[in-house]
Amino acid sequence: MLEGFEDRYADVNGTRLHYVIGGEGEPLVLMDGFPRTWHGLHKIMTPLAKHFRVIAVDYRGQGESDKPEGGYDKKNMAKDVYELVRSLGHELVNIAGGDRCDGRLQLRRQLSAGHQEARPVGRCTLLADIPGLRQAVPQAR
């Protein structure tokens, strides 16, 4: 385990999610591309924890999270993360994640779309994972 971080579990949306949490400040949910685990983000977690309360999630079916028969659509997986964020007492979070860009953006949209009254997402940064290119693309609120 990374120094300053803890392994935790939360029962949300009918499944048990594993997440790693550490640091202080505004909450920052790190979401790597499916089907990677939180460990794919371990090199950036410690530096980020100097400025944020870092929450790195293993989606359902990944790592130490439960592996239920179904529920792997983006809308349902967004609900998993939404309920995790709420269970931790956060009204608003920032999100950063890696994928081929469209996956994290779709998940962010699902997180916000299903919960307009709560508006759970503050800033969203996508780390493009395109062969030969790695860039951060900030998204408007």
C-alpha positions as a Markdown table, in Angstrom:
| # | Residue | x | y | z |
|---|---|---|---|---|
| 1 | Met | 0.0 | 0.0 | 0.0 |
| 2 | Leu | 1.2 | 3.5 | -0.7 |
| 3 | Glu | 2.3 | 5.5 | 2.3 |
| 4 | Gly | -0.5 | 7.8 | 3.5 |
| 5 | Phe | -3.2 | 5.8 | 1.8 |
| 6 | Glu | -5.7 | 3.3 | 3.1 |
| 7 | Asp | -7.6 | 0.4 | 1.4 |
| 8 | Arg | -11.3 | 0.7 | 2.0 |
| 9 | Tyr | -14.6 | -0.9 | 0.8 |
| 10 | Ala | -18.1 | 0.5 | 0.4 |
| 11 | Asp | -21.4 | -1.3 | -0.3 |
| 12 | Val | -23.0 | 0.8 | -2.9 |
| 13 | Asn | -25.6 | 0.2 | -5.6 |
| 14 | Gly | -25.9 | -3.5 | -4.8 |
| 15 | Thr | -22.1 | -4.2 | -5.1 |
| 16 | Arg | -19.0 | -3.8 | -3.0 |
| 17 | Leu | -16.4 | -1.4 | -4.3 |
| 18 | His | -12.8 | -1.3 | -3.3 |
| 19 | Tyr | -11.1 | 2.1 | -3.2 |
| 20 | Val | -7.9 | 3.6 | -1.9 |
| 21 | Ile | -8.0 | 7.0 | -0.1 |
| 22 | Gly | -5.5 | 9.5 | 1.2 |
| 23 | Gly | -4.4 | 13.1 | 1.3 |
| 24 | Glu | -6.1 | 16.3 | 2.3 |
| 25 | Gly | -8.0 | 18.9 | 0.5 |
| 26 | Glu | -10.8 | 18.9 | -2.1 |
| 27 | Pro | -11.9 | 15.4 | -3.1 |
| 28 | Leu | -10.4 | 14.1 | -6.3 |
| 29 | Val | -11.8 | 10.9 | -7.7 |
| 30 | Leu | -9.2 | 9.1 | -9.9 |
| 31 | Met | -10.9 | 6.8 | -12.4 |
| 32 | Asp | -8.6 | 4.8 | -14.6 |
| 33 | Gly | -9.8 | 3.2 | -17.8 |
| 34 | Phe | -11.9 | 0.0 | -17.6 |
| 35 | Pro | -10.7 | -2.7 | -16.9 |
| 36 | Arg | -7.6 | -1.3 | -15.1 |
| 37 | Thr | -7.3 | -1.0 | -11.3 |
| 38 | Trp | -6.4 | 1.8 | -9.0 |
| 39 | His | -2.8 | 0.6 | -9.1 |
| 40 | Gly | -2.4 | 2.0 | -12.6 |
| 41 | Leu | -2.5 | 5.4 | -11.0 |
| 42 | His | -0.2 | 4.8 | -8.1 |
| 43 | Lys | 2.6 | 6.9 | -9.4 |
| 44 | Ile | 0.5 | 10.1 | -9.5 |
| 45 | Met | -1.4 | 9.5 | -6.3 |
| 46 | Thr | 1.2 | 10.6 | -3.8 |
| 47 | Pro | 2.0 | 13.9 | -5.5 |
| 48 | Leu | -1.8 | 14.6 | -5.9 |
| 49 | Ala | -2.4 | 13.8 | -2.2 |
| 50 | Lys | -0.4 | 16.9 | -1.3 |
| 51 | His | -3.2 | 19.0 | -2.7 |
| 52 | Phe | -6.3 | 16.8 | -2.8 |
| 53 | Arg | -8.2 | 14.1 | -0.9 |
| 54 | Val | -7.5 | 11.4 | -3.5 |
| 55 | Ile | -10.0 | 8.6 | -4.0 |
| 56 | Ala | -8.9 | 5.9 | -6.4 |
| 57 | Val | -11.7 | 3.5 | -7.3 |
| 58 | Asp | -11.7 | 0.0 | -8.6 |
| 59 | Tyr | -14.9 | -0.2 | -10.7 |
| 60 | Arg | -17.2 | -3.2 | -10.3 |
| 61 | Gly | -15.4 | -6.2 | -11.8 |
| 62 | Gln | -12.0 | -4.7 | -11.3 |
| 63 | Gly | -9.3 | -5.5 | -8.7 |
| 64 | Glu | -10.7 | -6.1 | -5.3 |
| 65 | Ser | -14.2 | -4.8 | -6.0 |
| 66 | Asp | -17.0 | -7.4 | -6.4 |
| 67 | Lys | -17.6 | -9.0 | -9.7 |
| 68 | Pro | -21.3 | -9.3 | -10.1 |
| 69 | Glu | -23.0 | -10.9 | -13.1 |
| 70 | Gly | -24.2 | -7.6 | -14.6 |
| 71 | Gly | -24.4 | -3.9 | -14.3 |
| 72 | Tyr | -21.3 | -3.0 | -16.4 |
| 73 | Asp | -23.0 | -0.3 | -18.5 |
| 74 | Lys | -21.6 | 3.3 | -18.0 |
| 75 | Lys | -24.8 | 4.6 | -16.4 |
| 76 | Asn | -24.8 | 1.9 | -13.7 |
| 77 | Met | -21.1 | 2.2 | -13.1 |
| 78 | Ala | -21.5 | 6.0 | -12.7 |
| 79 | Lys | -24.2 | 5.3 | -10.1 |
| 80 | Asp | -21.6 | 3.1 | -8.2 |
| 81 | Val | -19.2 | 6.0 | -8.1 |
| 82 | Tyr | -21.9 | 8.5 | -7.3 |
| 83 | Glu | -23.1 | 6.5 | -4.3 |
| 84 | Leu | -19.5 | 6.0 | -3.2 |
| 85 | Val | -18.9 | 9.7 | -3.3 |
| 86 | Arg | -22.1 | 10.4 | -1.3 |
| 87 | Ser | -21.3 | 7.7 | 1.2 |
| 88 | Leu | -18.1 | 9.5 | 1.9 |
| 89 | Gly | -20.0 | 12.7 | 2.6 |
| 90 | His | -19.0 | 14.7 | -0.5 |
| 91 | Glu | -21.4 | 16.9 | -2.3 |
| 92 | Leu | -19.0 | 17.9 | -5.0 |
| 93 | Val | -15.9 | 16.2 | -6.3 |
| 94 | Asn | -13.3 | 16.6 | -9.0 |
| 95 | Ile | -12.6 | 13.8 | -11.4 |
| 96 | Ala | -9.4 | 12.8 | -13.2 |
| 97 | Gly | -9.0 | 9.7 | -15.3 |
| 98 | Gly | -7.4 | 7.9 | -18.1 |
| 99 | Asp | -8.9 | 6.1 | -21.0 |
| 100 | Arg | -9.2 | 6.7 | -24.7 |
| 101 | Cys | -10.9 | 10.0 | -23.7 |
| 102 | Asp | -14.4 | 9.2 | -24.6 |
| 103 | Gly | -14.9 | 6.6 | -21.7 |
| 104 | Arg | -14.2 | 9.0 | -18.9 |
| 105 | Leu | -16.2 | 11.8 | -20.5 |
| 106 | Gln | -19.2 | 9.5 | -20.9 |
| 107 | Leu | -18.9 | 8.4 | -17.3 |
| 108 | Arg | -18.7 | 12.0 | -16.2 |
| 109 | Arg | -21.8 | 12.9 | -18.2 |
| 110 | Gln | -23.6 | 10.0 | -16.7 |
| 111 | Leu | -22.5 | 11.0 | -13.2 |
| 112 | Ser | -24.0 | 14.5 | -13.7 |
| 113 | Ala | -26.9 | 13.6 | -15.9 |
| 114 | Gly | -28.6 | 11.3 | -13.5 |
| 115 | His | -28.2 | 13.7 | -10.6 |
| 116 | Gln | -28.9 | 17.2 | -11.8 |
| 117 | Glu | -30.1 | 18.2 | -8.4 |
| 118 | Ala | -26.8 | 17.3 | -6.8 |
| 119 | Arg | -24.4 | 18.4 | -9.6 |
| 120 | Pro | -21.7 | 16.1 | -8.1 |
| 121 | Val | -18.9 | 16.8 | -10.5 |
| 122 | Gly | -16.8 | 20.0 | -10.2 |
| 123 | Arg | -13.8 | 19.8 | -12.6 |
| 124 | Cys | -13.0 | 16.9 | -14.8 |
| 125 | Thr | -9.6 | 16.2 | -16.4 |
| 126 | Leu | -9.1 | 13.5 | -19.0 |
| 127 | Leu | -5.7 | 12.0 | -19.4 |
| 128 | Ala | -5.8 | 10.9 | -23.1 |
| 129 | Asp | -4.3 | 7.4 | -23.6 |
| 130 | Ile | -3.8 | 7.5 | -27.3 |
| 131 | Pro | -0.8 | 5.7 | -28.8 |
| 132 | Gly | 2.0 | 8.3 | -29.2 |
| 133 | Leu | 0.2 | 11.0 | -27.3 |
| 134 | Arg | -0.4 | 11.7 | -23.6 |
| 135 | Gln | -2.0 | 15.0 | -22.7 |
| 136 | Ala | -4.3 | 16.5 | -20.1 |
| 137 | Val | -7.5 | 17.9 | -21.6 |
| 138 | Pro | -9.3 | 20.0 | -19.0 |
| 139 | Gln | -13.1 | 20.0 | -19.4 |
| 140 | Ala | -15.4 | 22.9 | -18.5 |
| 141 | Arg | -17.6 | 22.6 | -15.5 |
